[in-house]
Amino acid sequence: MTLDLREAERSCRTPSLRYPTRAYQSRPRVAKTRCAVHTDQTNEARDLDVLAAQLHADGAEAMLDALEAARQGAYARAGKALRSERAGRLLWRGARPSRKPVLVAAAETASARKLAAGALRRRRRRLVRRGGRLERMGPHDRHRLRVRVKKTRYAIELFGDLFAHPHRRRRMGAALRGLQDSLGELNDIRMNEALAERLSSQAGTAQAGFQAGLIVGRRSGARKKLLKRAVKSYERFVEARPFC
């Protein structure tokens, strides 16, 4: 459920920040920050949902009571944020048309293609440069790289039809999706470990502490495999021929 809420909010936010509307014309940075606030409210609930599935699979019953209490609190905070007047006002304003609609004539298609090509090339160069340090990155830098990968993939999906070479576009998009998925799973592992330690402390039993330690230990092997998979996806991205 929280995954659907997060994706719905981001789907609403992404085009609104790219195209001019009443809410975003004058202060795009403020609008982006306000949208991000509602996503942040659902992050903890989503992370706890991911951990819940893992705890049930591992049979970590000693932490389930603490987990359920944390989930109820996270869902309550997320629901309050999404039902707030501020959230409704933001979505309403973002949906209203601009005072100065942007009309793209057929003659301007070449200009749109030129602008999109420049933006996509810059994003590709940055990913190639920064992704080369993937194996040496810490968790925070890997998370930032994942955000860049996601934005680049969305940009390709949004502007890709302006260009020829659909096969090249699909190949590059597939490599980015694989890289994003691997980095996302690595981030889930990091969040699961932190949440497991917090919940074991809240449970306050030796068994909960032992089970949290098992969760952390079991993830070390998965982390290495995911990092190798991410590196392979990055290499496929680098090898993919540009389409613009």
Helices and strands as residue ranges (DSSP letters): H 2-18, H 22-25, H 28-58, G 61-63, H 64-82, H 85-95, G 106-108, H 109-131, G 134-136, H 139-159, G 160-162, H 166-203, H 206-239
